[in-house]
């Protein structure tokens, strides 16, 4: 009886790592967790990890500002900046 070679599909985390570096502060636990992952993960491992990443991101966003200034500003912030510019000139 021979054993068939089992191939495991892998998913690249390069895009996720770039996103974390660009949009999360260096102090973010989520950023550090994502950056510590291997560059590729077996598909079977991705689902539970994404669920964990989502929960951690939600927690960090509620607890404090872990998002860098490169992320889009809220409409309220944009409106406030426009009013300040209009007053100046």
Backbone as CSV, one residue per row, in Angstrom:
resi,resn,N_x,N_y,N_z,CA_x,CA_y,CA_z,C_x,C_y,C_z
1,UNK,0.846,-1.173,0.000,0.000,0.000,0.000,0.892,1.236,0.000
2,UNK,0.719,2.092,-0.986,1.559,3.285,-1.070,0.799,4.493,-0.546
3,UNK,1.547,5.450,-0.020,0.922,6.674,0.467,1.042,7.741,-0.606
4,UNK,-0.037,8.414,-0.881,-0.033,9.485,-1.878,0.566,10.736,-1.249
5,UNK,1.280,11.462,-2.071,1.860,12.716,-1.587,0.732,13.714,-1.334
6,UNK,0.746,14.301,-0.172,-0.280,15.274,0.186,0.295,16.665,-0.027
7,UNK,-0.371,17.423,-0.875,0.070,18.797,-1.087,-0.893,19.721,-0.364
8,UNK,-0.339,20.667,0.314,-1.134,21.620,1.064,-1.095,22.957,0.352
9,UNK,-2.282,23.478,0.040,-2.342,24.802,-0.572,-1.939,25.830,0.466
10,UNK,-1.150,26.794,0.020,-0.700,27.845,0.928,-1.174,29.198,0.424
11,UNK,-1.319,30.117,1.361,-1.757,31.472,1.067,-0.652,32.432,1.484
12,UNK,-0.335,33.378,0.610,0.689,34.375,0.907,0.125,35.444,1.844
13,UNK,0.912,35.840,2.817,0.528,36.907,3.739,1.232,38.223,3.414
14,UNK,1.907,38.290,2.270,2.649,39.502,1.907,1.763,40.745,1.901
15,UNK,0.601,40.665,1.275,-0.305,41.817,1.213,-0.784,42.241,2.588
16,UNK,-1.124,41.276,3.417,-1.573,41.577,4.775,-0.456,42.227,5.582
17,UNK,0.764,41.747,5.396,1.901,42.329,6.114,2.157,43.767,5.663
18,UNK,2.045,44.026,4.365,2.220,45.404,3.870,1.134,46.316,4.443
19,UNK,-0.090,45.829,4.475,-1.206,46.590,5.024,-0.970,46.910,6.498
20,UNK,-0.513,45.923,7.256,-0.246,46.126,8.686,0.864,47.146,8.893
21,UNK,1.929,47.060,8.103,3.033,48.010,8.240,2.599,49.423,7.890
22,UNK,1.755,49.553,6.893,1.349,50.878,6.428,0.320,51.529,7.343
23,UNK,-0.613,50.741,7.881,-1.754,51.330,8.571,-1.799,51.125,10.080
24,UNK,-0.952,50.281,10.625,-0.960,50.075,12.075,0.330,50.605,12.682
25,UNK,0.203,51.199,13.850,1.379,51.743,14.533,2.306,50.615,14.970
26,UNK,3.603,50.913,15.109,4.559,49.890,15.553,4.203,49.288,16.915
27,UNK,3.469,50.002,17.743,3.089,49.487,19.065,1.870,48.564,19.023
28,UNK,1.257,48.399,17.862,0.062,47.569,17.737,0.399,46.091,17.921
29,UNK,-0.316,45.449,18.836,-0.131,44.004,19.038,-0.522,43.236,17.778
30,UNK,-1.556,43.713,17.089,-1.982,43.052,15.852,-0.891,43.134,14.792
31,UNK,-0.289,44.304,14.669,0.796,44.453,13.691,1.936,43.491,14.024
32,UNK,2.320,43.444,15.280,3.418,42.563,15.687,3.078,41.096,15.456
33,UNK,1.825,40.726,15.708,1.398,39.349,15.479,1.463,39.002,13.993
34,UNK,0.914,39.867,13.155,0.921,39.618,11.707,2.350,39.540,11.185
35,UNK,3.204,40.440,11.635,4.588,40.459,11.146,5.369,39.234,11.616
36,UNK,4.925,38.601,12.696,5.630,37.412,13.188,5.199,36.129,12.469
37,UNK,4.143,36.217,11.688,3.663,35.044,10.955,4.623,34.710,9.812
38,UNK,4.656,33.456,9.394,5.455,33.111,8.211,4.858,33.796,6.978
39,UNK,5.627,33.896,5.912,5.148,34.561,4.701,4.014,33.804,4.022
40,UNK,3.921,32.514,4.251,2.843,31.703,3.694,2.263,30.808,4.789
41,UNK,0.948,30.635,4.730,0.260,29.757,5.678,-0.573,28.739,4.919
42,UNK,-0.710,27.531,5.456,-1.643,26.578,4.857,-3.067,27.149,4.921
43,UNK,-3.843,26.914,3.886,-5.206,27.442,3.807,-6.012,27.093,5.054
44,UNK,-5.828,25.889,5.573,-6.597,25.443,6.734,-6.339,26.307,7.964
45,UNK,-5.173,26.908,8.065,-4.829,27.727,9.231,-5.308,29.163,9.094
46,UNK,-5.630,29.579,7.880,-5.945,30.984,7.638,-7.251,31.424,8.298
47,UNK,-8.302,30.622,8.193,-9.606,31.004,8.742,-9.566,31.381,10.211
48,UNK,-9.068,30.501,11.070,-9.007,30.840,12.497,-8.123,32.062,12.779
49,UNK,-7.052,32.217,12.014,-6.164,33.362,12.234,-6.851,34.666,11.836
50,UNK,-7.572,34.664,10.722,-8.286,35.870,10.294,-9.332,36.254,11.337
51,UNK,-9.994,35.260,11.900,-10.972,35.519,12.957,-10.291,36.181,14.160
52,UNK,-9.133,35.682,14.536,-8.369,36.273,15.636,-7.919,37.690,15.290
53,UNK,-7.411,37.898,14.068,-6.972,39.229,13.641,-8.128,40.228,13.719
54,UNK,-9.313,39.817,13.281,-10.476,40.708,13.298,-10.852,41.087,14.729
55,UNK,-10.835,40.121,15.636,-11.165,40.399,17.035,-10.136,41.329,17.664
56,UNK,-8.874,41.092,17.379,-7.817,41.929,17.936,-7.888,43.346,17.371
57,UNK,-8.160,43.473,16.080,-8.297,44.798,15.477,-9.459,45.552,16.108
58,UNK,-10.585,44.896,16.282,-11.741,45.529,16.915,-11.387,45.998,18.323
59,UNK,-10.705,45.144,19.072,-10.298,45.500,20.440,-9.363,46.712,20.437
60,UNK,-8.372,46.704,19.548,-7.407,47.802,19.510,-8.064,49.110,19.076
61,UNK,-8.974,49.050,18.125,-9.646,50.266,17.673,-10.524,50.850,18.769
62,UNK,-11.128,49.998,19.568,-11.962,50.481,20.672,-11.113,51.019,21.825
63,UNK,-9.964,50.413,22.072,-9.134,50.775,23.221,-8.358,52.069,23.003
64,UNK,-7.805,52.232,21.812,-6.989,53.414,21.554,-6.759,53.548,20.070
65,UNK,-6.075,54.592,19.720,-5.791,54.819,18.305,-4.516,54.089,17.922
66,UNK,-4.662,52.960,17.234,-3.499,52.206,16.771,-3.288,52.394,15.282
67,UNK,-4.185,53.150,14.675,-4.123,53.352,13.239,-3.277,54.585,12.968
68,UNK,-2.413,54.507,11.961,-1.532,55.627,11.650,-2.292,56.737,10.955
69,UNK,-1.656,57.882,10.834,-2.286,59.037,10.201,-2.492,58.845,8.706
70,UNK,-1.926,57.784,8.124,-2.107,57.541,6.700,-3.484,56.986,6.377
71,UNK,-4.245,56.617,7.396,-5.572,56.076,7.136,-6.528,57.223,6.852
72,UNK,-7.606,56.966,6.116,-8.553,58.034,5.795,-9.121,58.668,7.051
73,UNK,-9.305,59.983,6.998,-9.850,60.707,8.137,-11.364,60.620,8.108
74,UNK,-11.958,60.787,9.268,-13.412,60.765,9.346,-13.973,62.015,8.680
75,UNK,-15.237,61.978,8.327,-15.883,63.136,7.720,-15.842,64.332,8.654
76,UNK,-15.989,64.097,9.956,-15.953,65.190,10.928,-14.585,65.861,10.931
77,UNK,-13.517,65.078,10.876,-12.165,65.639,10.851,-11.931,66.429,9.578
78,UNK,-12.406,65.904,8.455,-12.237,66.601,7.181,-13.007,67.917,7.188
79,UNK,-14.220,67.913,7.724,-15.030,69.130,7.785,-14.362,70.173,8.668
80,UNK,-13.827,69.753,9.782,-13.153,70.669,10.702,-11.949,71.308,10.027
81,UNK,-11.172,70.516,9.284,-10.003,71.047,8.578,-10.422,72.034,7.496
82,UNK,-11.497,71.736,6.773,-11.972,72.650,5.720,-12.407,73.982,6.322
83,UNK,-13.122,73.940,7.445,-13.558,75.186,8.090,-12.358,76.007,8.540
84,UNK,-11.345,75.355,9.080,-10.144,76.066,9.530,-9.434,76.722,8.350
85,UNK,-9.355,76.045,7.227,-8.714,76.613,6.034,-9.505,77.798,5.498
86,UNK,-10.828,77.713,5.542,-11.672,78.800,5.041,-11.502,80.048,5.895
87,UNK,-11.340,79.883,7.199,-11.146,81.025,8.095,-9.821,81.724,7.830
88,UNK,-8.812,80.930,7.461,-7.481,81.489,7.224,-7.418,82.279,5.922
89,UNK,-8.221,81.924,5.000,-8.056,82.701,3.795,-8.713,82.222,2.610
